[in-house]
Amino acid sequence: MHSLLMITVPFALLSSFSTSFELSHAIRLSRITRLFVEPSLLPLALRSAKEAGLSDRNIHVIGGRMDKRISFEEIIANIRNKDIKRIDVRHATKDTLAYLIFSSGTTGLPKG
C-alpha cells in the first residue's frame, strides 16, 4: 500500500468478510485491475472475480504460493532480478484518489 501511495496509484481495500456476491459487486464498482489476496481467500476471490469479469490471471497471492499463481513475493523478486529502477514519487493533487474503502453493506450492498 505504501508503494502505491508513493506513486499515486489508487487502490481499494475490500473486506475479507464479504460474500461472493458482495465482493464481486465491490470489484465491479471499484473497477480494480488487480486483486491481491492471502491463500485462504483465493477460492472466494476466484468466484467473485469471475462474476465481476476480472481475469483470474490478475489475481495474485500474498504470503505464499498457490495454484501456480505469481505471488506478490515473486513480483518483487522479478523486479529486483531485472534491476528495474524505482519510480520517483508522483505528487498528488487535491483531486487525486488515494484509496477507496467500502462500507460493510449491512443495509444493502457495500458502498465505496
MARSE-314442 format. One record per residue (C-alpha): residue in three letters; residue number from 1; x, y, z. Coordinates in nm, 3 decimals, always signed. Layout:
# residues N
('ALA'; NUM; (X; Y; Z));
...
//
This chain:
# residues 112
('MET'; 1; (+0.000; +0.000; +0.000));
('HIS'; 2; (+0.284; +0.238; +0.079));
('SER'; 3; (+0.440; +0.191; -0.264));
('LEU'; 4; (+0.106; +0.259; -0.434));
('LEU'; 5; (+0.058; +0.577; -0.232));
('MET'; 6; (+0.411; +0.684; -0.320));
('ILE'; 7; (+0.347; +0.667; -0.695));
('THR'; 8; (-0.016; +0.784; -0.665));
('VAL'; 9; (-0.177; +0.464; -0.789));
('PRO'; 10; (-0.521; +0.439; -0.628));
('PHE'; 11; (-0.621; +0.116; -0.456));
('ALA'; 12; (-0.931; -0.028; -0.294));
('LEU'; 13; (-0.946; -0.209; +0.038));
('LEU'; 14; (-1.204; -0.488; +0.005));
('SER'; 15; (-1.340; -0.675; +0.304));
('SER'; 16; (-1.226; -1.032; +0.359));
('PHE'; 17; (-1.563; -1.090; +0.529));
('SER'; 18; (-1.754; -1.026; +0.205));
('THR'; 19; (-1.976; -1.286; +0.048));
('SER'; 20; (-1.901; -1.374; -0.313));
('PHE'; 21; (-2.191; -1.152; -0.423));
('GLU'; 22; (-2.067; -0.855; -0.216));
('LEU'; 23; (-1.708; -0.897; -0.329));
('SER'; 24; (-1.798; -0.920; -0.697));
('HIS'; 25; (-2.007; -0.603; -0.652));
('ALA'; 26; (-1.709; -0.422; -0.494));
('ILE'; 27; (-1.477; -0.542; -0.772));
('ARG'; 28; (-1.713; -0.406; -1.038));
('LEU'; 29; (-1.780; -0.081; -0.854));
('SER'; 30; (-1.414; -0.005; -0.782));
('ARG'; 31; (-1.302; -0.112; -1.132));
('ILE'; 32; (-0.989; -0.274; -0.993));
('THR'; 33; (-0.741; -0.426; -1.238));
('ARG'; 34; (-0.550; -0.648; -0.992));
('LEU'; 35; (-0.654; -0.833; -0.680));
('PHE'; 36; (-0.408; -0.937; -0.407));
('VAL'; 37; (-0.535; -1.198; -0.159));
('GLU'; 38; (-0.398; -1.433; +0.102));
('PRO'; 39; (-0.410; -1.805; +0.016));
('SER'; 40; (-0.717; -1.881; +0.229));
('LEU'; 41; (-0.921; -1.622; +0.034));
('LEU'; 42; (-0.823; -1.741; -0.313));
('PRO'; 43; (-1.136; -1.956; -0.374));
('LEU'; 44; (-1.365; -1.662; -0.282));
('ALA'; 45; (-1.158; -1.425; -0.495));
('LEU'; 46; (-1.173; -1.657; -0.798));
('ARG'; 47; (-1.554; -1.693; -0.777));
('SER'; 48; (-1.608; -1.321; -0.723));
('ALA'; 49; (-1.365; -1.212; -0.994));
('LYS'; 50; (-1.532; -1.441; -1.246));
('GLU'; 51; (-1.874; -1.292; -1.164));
('ALA'; 52; (-1.730; -0.940; -1.192));
('GLY'; 53; (-1.544; -1.004; -1.519));
('LEU'; 54; (-1.192; -0.971; -1.371));
('SER'; 55; (-0.946; -1.212; -1.530));
('ASP'; 56; (-0.820; -1.473; -1.286));
('ARG'; 57; (-0.470; -1.404; -1.425));
('ASN'; 58; (-0.493; -1.071; -1.240));
('ILE'; 59; (-0.534; -1.234; -0.901));
('HIS'; 60; (-0.213; -1.262; -0.701));
('VAL'; 61; (-0.139; -1.435; -0.372));
('ILE'; 62; (+0.025; -1.256; -0.079));
('GLY'; 63; (+0.209; -1.465; +0.176));
('GLY'; 64; (+0.256; -1.786; -0.015));
('ARG'; 65; (+0.227; -1.960; -0.350));
('MET'; 66; (-0.087; -2.129; -0.463));
('ASP'; 67; (-0.246; -2.265; -0.775));
('LYS'; 68; (+0.058; -2.181; -0.994));
('ARG'; 69; (-0.012; -1.810; -0.945));
('ILE'; 70; (+0.252; -1.543; -0.940));
('SER'; 71; (+0.284; -1.439; -0.578));
('PHE'; 72; (+0.348; -1.087; -0.457));
('GLU'; 73; (+0.692; -1.202; -0.343));
('GLU'; 74; (+0.770; -1.330; -0.695));
('ILE'; 75; (+0.662; -0.999; -0.847));
('ILE'; 76; (+0.908; -0.818; -0.619));
('ALA'; 77; (+1.184; -1.073; -0.695));
('ASN'; 78; (+1.129; -1.035; -1.072));
('ILE'; 79; (+1.162; -0.657; -1.043));
('ARG'; 80; (+1.484; -0.691; -0.843));
('ASN'; 81; (+1.628; -0.952; -1.083));
('LYS'; 82; (+1.560; -0.728; -1.382));
('ASP'; 83; (+1.718; -0.435; -1.197));
('ILE'; 84; (+1.419; -0.215; -1.275));
('LYS'; 85; (+1.473; +0.136; -1.144));
('ARG'; 86; (+1.244; +0.282; -0.883));
('ILE'; 87; (+0.981; +0.526; -0.996));
('ASP'; 88; (+1.012; +0.871; -0.845));
('VAL'; 89; (+0.746; +0.993; -0.607));
('ARG'; 90; (+0.449; +1.128; -0.802));
('HIS'; 91; (+0.294; +1.424; -0.631));
('ALA'; 92; (-0.076; +1.412; -0.567));
('THR'; 93; (-0.314; +1.699; -0.622));
('LYS'; 94; (-0.624; +1.778; -0.422));
('ASP'; 95; (-0.827; +1.572; -0.673));
('THR'; 96; (-0.606; +1.261; -0.669));
('LEU'; 97; (-0.780; +0.949; -0.539));
('ALA'; 98; (-0.554; +0.770; -0.291));
('TYR'; 99; (-0.767; +0.477; -0.183));
('LEU'; 100; (-1.122; +0.356; -0.164));
('ILE'; 101; (-1.272; +0.192; +0.143));
('PHE'; 102; (-1.602; +0.008; +0.133));
('SER'; 103; (-1.876; +0.005; +0.394));
('SER'; 104; (-1.979; -0.325; +0.544));
('GLY'; 105; (-2.301; -0.329; +0.345));
('THR'; 106; (-2.517; -0.402; +0.649));
('THR'; 107; (-2.819; -0.227; +0.497));
('GLY'; 108; (-2.753; -0.334; +0.138));
('LEU'; 109; (-2.459; -0.376; -0.093));
('PRO'; 110; (-2.123; -0.235; +0.017));
('LYS'; 111; (-2.068; +0.129; -0.081));
('GLY'; 112; (-1.736; +0.295; -0.165));
//
